[in-house]
Amino acid sequence: MSSQSERVMLSQEASIFSADKIKISTLNLYHDDRDKLEAYLVQIELYIKRHSFQFKFIENKVLFAFIYLRDNAFT
């Protein structure tokens, strides 16, 4: 395989796995269910990592996590 065709192939593979093309579903609300706490924290962490350019400060991360708290989980 020639060097140019290898570059084209690698470029195509990179575009397939580009972070811009990965879709993350809408986050679930958290309603004070201890069995679902770990899943909630994981989805918040993944979302923040995926959108790291929007969360440069820890305060932004905390406020974002608060948005999805409901009922007793918020208090």
Secondary structure by P-SEA (a helix, b strand, c coil): ccaaaaaaaaaaaaaaacccccccccbbbbcccccaaaaaaaaaaaaaaaaccccccaaaaaaaaaaaccccccc
